[in-house]
Amino acid sequence: MTILFKLAWRNLWRNRRRSLIILVAIVVGVVSLLFIEGLVNGQLKQLLENQIGTHIGHLQIHAKGFQDDRTIQHLIPDKKRVESALRSLPEVVAYSPRIISFGLVSSASASSGVTMLGVDPLLESRVSMIAHSMTSGEYLAGEPRSIVIGERMAEKLGVEVGDKIVLMASALDGHVGSDAFRVTGLFKTPDSEFDRSYVQVGMESAQSMLGVSDSVSEFAVVLQSADMAAAVKSSVGSALGESYEVFTYGELIPMMIMMIEVTRESMGIYYVIIGLATIFGIINVLLMAVFERIREFGVVMAMGMRSAQVFRLILLEAFLLGVLGAAAGVLVGLLVFWPVSIQGLDLGASAEAMSSIGMGSIIYPFLTWADILKNILFVPVVSLLAAVYPAWKATRLEPVRAIRYV
């Protein structure tokens, strides 16, 4: 095997220009794969984190039936019991009780349908990004009947910080509850749809307006890791019983989770494209090498080298080509990728389109060790597959005719 390795290495560099051309092609392919993989990883991670951080959380707890009929009548049966269950779990980082109602917000010049969230400002700031996304004013200051709205909604209503707006929503007793609120702050999140349709008010103001006393509609929960959601759901569900329903973020946004999975699976298309280009390139190089060395193969086969050894020799040449290309490609790819992953990729020209699907204009690509290992293994395997046909052609040579080949 040592002799075969030496022969393969020597043969690889007999035509340096040809070998270098295919190596450059492999490097470009690997760099492209790494960059695309990193960019997709960054986009999907940001998309999911924005949804979780804007208002969903890792878990949500409601009264049974709330998810099917999201009305104010479905209130949490025992708020203290839920809080006790959440405090007993070390995986829970923070939670926030909320009142949820759907209604209408009006200014002097316009009105809009709205989802109202009544929140405890301190607890909510640990669960969602709204408190940290204020562009003007303050987040639910201590004054009563204060409200924060998205910049998009402020533009639609024609209001600014300090203006008054009227909020109306269905109360617990079936009547329409309404109250006047002063806009104390405007926020802007990566999700433009959220900014257009959600407002937050203080918990006491919401409870008073809707006549729900000290009750809440929902608990949004943030965990140490999103991977813990299923296990914690099981623990919380067992502790609370059948009067409650617990949903993970994956169950609350199933279409987005499906889109993320489909996008990840579609990366296989890029691997197929790069793989085919690599296969055809290596087949071309090795076929040319085989035809150039027909007499040489005839001599060594006449001297006793078996067809299987010739087959392994050509496979080994392709494998070395693939290993060199993969190693160089990963090294160059990481050198190119590293500064982009730190500074981020600014897609400001597409900011509006990105915001419409819940993403920011700056993407921070990242790679996992699995992504790097996949690329390191991918090219050598493809190179071996590409070498099968040229190697088979070489084994079909007849020594006597090969020696006389001109």
C-alpha positions as CSV (number, residue, x, y, z in Angstrom):
1,M,0.0,0.0,0.0
2,T,3.0,2.3,0.7
3,I,4.2,1.8,-2.8
4,L,0.8,2.5,-4.3
5,F,0.6,5.7,-2.2
6,K,4.0,6.9,-3.4
7,L,3.0,6.2,-7.0
8,A,-0.4,7.9,-6.6
9,W,1.3,11.0,-5.1
10,R,3.9,11.2,-7.9
11,N,1.3,10.7,-10.6
12,L,-0.9,13.4,-9.2
13,W,1.8,16.0,-9.9
14,R,3.1,14.7,-13.2
15,N,0.8,17.3,-14.8
16,R,0.8,20.1,-12.2
17,R,-1.3,22.5,-14.2
18,R,-4.1,20.1,-14.7
19,S,-4.1,19.0,-11.0
20,L,-4.0,22.6,-9.8
21,I,-6.9,23.6,-12.0
22,I,-9.2,20.9,-10.6
23,L,-7.9,21.7,-7.0
24,V,-8.9,25.3,-7.5
25,A,-12.3,24.2,-8.7
26,I,-12.7,22.0,-5.7
27,V,-11.6,24.8,-3.3
28,V,-14.1,27.2,-4.9
29,G,-16.9,24.7,-4.5
30,V,-16.1,24.0,-0.8
31,V,-15.8,27.7,0.0
32,S,-19.2,28.3,-1.7
33,L,-20.8,25.4,0.2
34,L,-19.4,26.7,3.6
35,F,-20.6,30.2,2.9
36,I,-24.1,29.2,1.8
37,E,-24.4,26.8,4.7
38,G,-23.3,29.5,7.2
39,L,-25.6,32.1,5.7
40,V,-28.6,29.7,5.8
41,N,-27.8,28.8,9.4
42,G,-27.6,32.4,10.4
43,Q,-30.9,33.3,8.7
44,L,-32.8,30.4,10.2
45,K,-31.4,30.9,13.7
46,Q,-32.3,34.6,13.6
47,L,-35.7,33.9,12.2
48,L,-36.5,31.5,15.0
49,E,-35.0,33.6,17.8
50,N,-36.8,36.7,16.6
51,Q,-40.2,34.8,16.8
52,I,-39.4,33.4,20.2
53,G,-38.0,36.7,21.6
54,T,-40.7,38.9,20.2
55,H,-43.7,37.4,22.0
56,I,-43.8,33.6,21.8
57,G,-41.2,32.3,24.3
58,H,-40.1,28.7,24.5
59,L,-43.4,27.6,26.2
60,Q,-46.9,29.1,26.6
61,I,-49.4,28.0,29.3
62,H,-53.1,28.6,28.9
63,A,-56.4,27.4,30.2
64,K,-57.6,24.4,28.3
65,G,-59.3,25.4,25.1
66,F,-57.7,28.8,24.8
67,Q,-55.7,27.9,21.7
68,D,-58.8,26.9,19.9
69,D,-60.9,29.9,21.1
70,R,-58.6,32.8,22.1
71,T,-61.2,34.9,23.9
72,I,-61.0,36.7,27.2
73,Q,-63.3,34.1,28.8
74,H,-60.5,31.5,28.8
75,L,-58.6,32.6,31.8
76,I,-55.9,30.7,33.7
77,P,-57.8,28.8,36.5
78,D,-55.1,29.3,39.2
79,K,-52.3,31.8,38.5
80,K,-50.4,31.0,41.7
81,R,-50.4,27.3,40.9
82,V,-48.7,28.0,37.5
83,E,-46.2,30.3,39.1
84,S,-45.4,27.6,41.8
85,A,-44.9,25.0,39.1
86,L,-42.6,27.2,37.0
87,R,-40.5,28.3,40.0
88,S,-39.8,24.6,40.9
89,L,-38.1,23.9,37.6
90,P,-34.4,24.9,37.3
91,E,-34.7,24.9,33.5
92,V,-37.0,28.0,33.6
93,V,-35.1,31.2,33.2
94,A,-38.0,33.6,33.3
95,Y,-41.8,33.8,32.8
96,S,-44.3,36.5,32.2
97,P,-48.1,36.4,32.9
98,R,-50.2,38.2,30.2
99,I,-53.8,39.3,29.5
100,I,-54.6,38.8,25.9
101,S,-57.5,40.4,24.1
102,F,-58.4,41.4,20.5
103,G,-59.9,44.8,19.8
104,L,-59.6,48.2,18.1
105,V,-57.2,51.1,18.7
106,S,-58.2,54.6,17.5
107,S,-56.5,57.9,17.2
108,A,-58.0,61.2,16.1
109,S,-57.3,60.3,12.4
110,A,-57.3,56.5,12.0
111,S,-58.1,53.2,13.6
112,S,-56.7,49.7,13.4
113,G,-57.4,46.1,14.6
114,V,-55.0,45.2,17.4
115,T,-54.0,42.4,19.8
116,M,-53.6,43.9,23.2
117,L,-51.1,42.4,25.7
118,G,-51.5,43.4,29.3
119,V,-48.1,42.7,31.0
120,D,-46.1,43.2,34.1
121,P,-43.3,45.4,32.7
122,L,-40.5,43.9,34.8
123,L,-41.4,40.3,34.1
124,E,-42.1,40.9,30.4
125,S,-38.8,42.6,29.9
126,R,-37.1,39.3,30.8
127,V,-39.2,37.3,28.3
128,S,-39.6,39.4,25.2
129,M,-37.4,41.9,23.3
130,I,-40.0,44.7,23.3
131,A,-38.5,46.5,26.3
132,H,-35.1,46.4,24.5
133,S,-36.5,47.5,21.1
134,M,-37.7,51.0,22.0
135,T,-36.8,53.6,19.4
136,S,-38.4,56.5,21.3
137,G,-40.0,57.2,24.6
138,E,-39.9,54.7,27.5
139,Y,-41.2,51.1,28.0
140,L,-44.4,51.2,30.1
141,A,-43.3,53.7,32.6
142,G,-44.9,53.6,36.0
143,E,-47.7,56.0,35.1
144,P,-51.2,54.4,34.8
145,R,-52.8,53.8,31.4
146,S,-49.6,54.0,29.5
147,I,-49.2,52.1,26.2
148,V,-46.3,51.2,23.9
149,I,-47.0,50.5,20.2
150,G,-44.9,49.6,17.1
151,E,-43.5,52.3,14.8
152,R,-45.6,50.8,12.0
153,M,-48.8,51.2,13.9
154,A,-47.8,54.7,15.0
155,E,-47.4,55.7,11.3
156,K,-50.8,54.2,10.5
157,L,-52.5,56.0,13.4
158,G,-50.6,59.2,12.9
159,V,-49.5,59.5,16.5
160,E,-46.2,60.1,18.4
161,V,-45.0,59.7,21.9
162,G,-47.2,61.6,24.3
163,D,-50.3,61.4,22.2
164,K,-53.5,59.8,23.5
165,I,-55.3,56.8,21.8
166,V,-58.4,54.9,22.6
167,L,-58.3,51.1,23.0
168,M,-61.5,49.0,22.9
169,A,-61.8,45.3,23.4
170,S,-64.4,42.7,24.5
171,A,-64.6,42.5,28.3
172,L,-65.2,39.4,30.4
173,D,-68.9,40.2,30.9
174,G,-69.5,40.5,27.1
175,H,-69.6,44.3,27.0
176,V,-67.0,46.3,25.1
177,G,-64.4,47.7,27.5
178,S,-62.6,50.9,26.5
179,D,-60.1,53.3,27.9
180,A,-57.8,56.1,26.8
181,F,-54.1,55.5,27.0
182,R,-51.1,57.7,26.5
183,V,-48.4,56.5,24.2
184,T,-45.2,56.4,26.3
185,G,-43.0,54.6,23.8
186,L,-42.6,53.3,20.3
187,F,-40.8,50.0,19.5
188,K,-39.4,48.4,16.4
189,T,-38.7,44.7,16.2
190,P,-37.4,42.6,13.3
191,D,-41.0,41.4,12.7
192,S,-42.9,44.2,10.9
193,E,-46.2,42.2,11.2
194,F,-45.9,42.2,14.9
195,D,-45.2,45.9,15.0
196,R,-48.4,46.6,13.0
197,S,-50.7,44.5,15.1
198,Y,-49.6,44.3,18.8
199,V,-49.6,46.8,21.6
200,Q,-48.6,46.4,25.3
201,V,-50.2,48.0,28.3
202,G,-49.7,47.6,32.0
203,M,-51.3,44.6,33.6
204,E,-53.5,46.5,36.1
205,S,-54.8,48.8,33.3
206,A,-55.7,45.8,31.1
207,Q,-57.4,43.9,34.0
208,S,-59.4,47.0,35.0
209,M,-60.5,47.7,31.4
210,L,-61.5,44.0,30.7
211,G,-63.0,43.4,34.2
212,V,-61.0,40.3,34.9
213,S,-59.9,41.1,38.4
214,D,-56.4,39.5,39.1
215,S,-56.7,36.8,36.4
216,V,-54.4,36.3,33.3
217,S,-54.8,34.6,30.0
218,E,-51.3,33.3,29.4
219,F,-47.8,32.5,30.8
220,A,-44.9,33.0,28.4
221,V,-41.9,31.0,29.5
222,V,-38.2,31.3,28.5
223,L,-35.9,28.3,29.2
224,Q,-32.2,27.8,29.4
225,S,-32.3,26.2,26.0
226,A,-34.9,25.7,23.3
227,D,-33.9,22.0,23.2
228,M,-35.5,21.7,26.7
229,A,-38.9,22.7,25.6
230,A,-40.4,19.2,25.1
231,A,-39.1,17.9,28.4
232,V,-40.2,21.0,30.4
233,K,-43.6,20.9,28.7
234,S,-44.1,17.3,30.0
235,S,-43.1,18.3,33.5
236,V,-45.3,21.4,33.6
237,G,-48.2,19.5,32.1
238,S,-48.0,16.8,34.7
239,A,-47.8,19.3,37.5
240,L,-50.8,21.4,36.4
241,G,-53.3,18.7,35.2
242,E,-55.9,18.6,32.6
243,S,-57.4,22.1,33.2
244,Y,-54.3,23.6,31.5
245,E,-52.7,23.4,28.1
246,V,-49.0,23.7,27.5
247,F,-47.5,24.3,24.1
248,T,-43.9,24.5,22.9
249,Y,-42.8,27.1,20.4
250,G,-42.7,24.4,17.7
251,E,-46.4,23.7,18.3
252,L,-47.3,27.4,18.3
253,I,-45.5,28.2,15.0
254,P,-45.6,24.9,13.1
255,M,-45.5,26.5,9.6
256,M,-42.3,28.3,10.5
257,I,-40.7,25.2,11.9
258,M,-41.7,23.3,8.7
259,M,-40.2,26.1,6.6
260,I,-36.9,25.9,8.5
261,E,-36.7,22.2,8.1
262,V,-37.5,22.4,4.4
263,T,-34.8,25.1,4.0
264,R,-32.2,23.0,5.7
265,E,-33.1,19.9,3.6
266,S,-32.9,22.0,0.5
267,M,-29.1,22.5,1.2
268,G,-28.8,19.0,-0.4
269,I,-29.5,20.7,-3.8
270,Y,-26.3,22.7,-3.4
271,Y,-24.3,19.6,-2.5
272,V,-25.7,17.8,-5.5
273,I,-24.7,20.7,-7.8
274,I,-21.2,21.0,-6.4
275,G,-20.8,17.2,-6.3
276,L,-21.8,16.8,-10.0
277,A,-19.4,19.5,-11.0
278,T,-16.6,17.9,-9.0
279,I,-17.4,14.4,-10.4
280,F,-17.3,15.6,-14.0
281,G,-14.1,17.5,-13.4
282,I,-12.3,14.6,-11.8
283,I,-13.5,12.1,-14.4
284,N,-12.1,14.4,-17.1
285,V,-8.7,14.7,-15.3
286,L,-8.4,11.0,-14.6
287,L,-9.5,9.9,-18.0
288,M,-6.9,12.1,-19.6
289,A,-4.3,10.8,-17.2
290,V,-5.2,7.2,-18.0
291,F,-5.0,7.8,-21.8
292,E,-1.6,9.5,-21.4
293,R,-0.3,6.5,-19.4
294,I,-1.7,3.6,-21.4
295,R,1.8,2.4,-22.3
296,E,2.9,2.8,-18.7
297,F,-0.1,0.7,-17.5
298,G,0.7,-1.9,-20.1
299,V,4.3,-2.2,-18.8
300,V,3.5,-2.5,-15.1
301,M,0.7,-5.0,-15.8
302,A,3.1,-7.0,-18.0
303,M,5.5,-7.0,-15.0
304,G,2.9,-8.5,-12.7
305,M,0.7,-5.6,-11.3
306,R,-2.8,-7.0,-11.0
307,S,-5.8,-5.2,-12.4
308,A,-7.1,-4.7,-8.8
309,Q,-3.9,-2.8,-7.9
310,V,-4.3,-0.6,-11.0
311,F,-7.9,0.1,-9.9
312,R,-6.8,1.0,-6.4
313,L,-4.0,3.2,-7.7
314,I,-6.3,5.4,-9.7
315,L,-8.8,5.5,-6.8
316,L,-6.0,6.6,-4.5
317,E,-5.0,9.4,-6.9
318,A,-8.6,10.7,-6.9
319,F,-8.8,10.3,-3.1
320,L,-5.6,12.4,-2.6
321,L,-6.9,15.0,-5.0
322,G,-10.2,15.2,-3.0
323,V,-8.4,15.3,0.4
324,L,-6.1,18.1,-0.7
325,G,-9.0,20.1,-2.2
326,A,-11.3,19.6,0.8
327,A,-8.5,20.6,3.3
328,A,-7.6,23.7,1.3
329,G,-11.2,24.6,0.7
330,V,-12.1,24.4,4.3
331,L,-9.1,26.4,5.3
332,V,-9.8,29.1,2.8
333,G,-13.5,29.0,3.6
334,L,-12.9,29.6,7.3
335,L,-10.5,32.4,6.6
336,V,-13.1,34.1,4.4
337,F,-16.0,33.2,6.7
338,W,-14.5,34.3,10.0
339,P,-14.7,38.1,9.6
340,V,-18.2,37.9,8.0
341,S,-19.5,35.9,11.0
342,I,-18.2,38.5,13.4
343,Q,-19.2,41.7,11.6
344,G,-22.4,40.3,10.1
345,L,-23.7,40.5,6.5
346,D,-25.6,43.7,6.0
347,L,-28.6,43.2,3.7
348,G,-29.9,46.7,4.2
349,A,-31.1,46.9,0.6
350,S,-33.5,44.1,1.4
351,A,-34.5,45.4,4.9
352,E,-38.2,45.7,4.1
353,A,-38.5,42.2,2.6
354,M,-36.5,40.8,5.5
355,S,-38.7,42.5,8.1
356,S,-41.8,41.2,6.5
357,I,-40.7,37.6,7.3
358,G,-39.5,38.5,10.8
359,M,-35.7,38.9,10.1
360,G,-33.3,41.8,10.7
361,S,-31.3,43.4,7.9
362,I,-28.0,42.1,9.4
363,I,-27.3,38.3,9.3
364,Y,-24.6,36.7,11.4
365,P,-23.7,33.5,9.6
366,F,-22.2,30.6,11.6
367,L,-21.0,27.1,11.0
368,T,-21.2,24.1,13.3
369,W,-18.5,21.4,13.6
370,A,-21.0,19.1,11.7
371,D,-21.0,21.5,8.8
372,I,-17.2,21.6,8.6
373,L,-16.9,17.8,9.0
374,K,-19.5,17.2,6.3
375,N,-17.5,19.3,3.8
376,I,-14.3,17.6,4.7
377,L,-15.8,14.2,4.1
378,F,-17.9,15.2,1.1
379,V,-15.3,15.9,-1.5
380,P,-13.0,12.9,-0.9
381,V,-16.1,10.6,-1.2
382,V,-17.3,12.3,-4.4
383,S,-13.7,12.0,-5.7
384,L,-13.7,8.3,-5.1
385,L,-17.0,7.9,-6.9
386,A,-15.7,10.0,-9.8
387,A,-12.6,7.8,-10.1
388,V,-14.5,4.5,-10.5
389,Y,-15.1,4.8,-14.3
390,P,-11.5,5.9,-15.2
391,A,-10.1,3.2,-12.9
392,W,-12.4,0.6,-14.6
393,K,-11.2,1.7,-18.0
394,A,-7.6,1.3,-17.0
395,T,-8.3,-2.3,-15.7
396,R,-9.7,-3.2,-19.2
397,L,-6.4,-2.6,-20.9
398,E,-4.6,-5.5,-22.4
399,P,-0.9,-5.3,-21.6
400,V,0.4,-6.3,-25.1
401,R,-1.8,-3.8,-26.9
402,A,-1.2,-1.1,-24.2
403,I,2.6,-1.4,-24.6
404,R,2.3,-0.8,-28.4
405,Y,-0.2,2.1,-28.0
406,V,1.0,5.3,-29.6
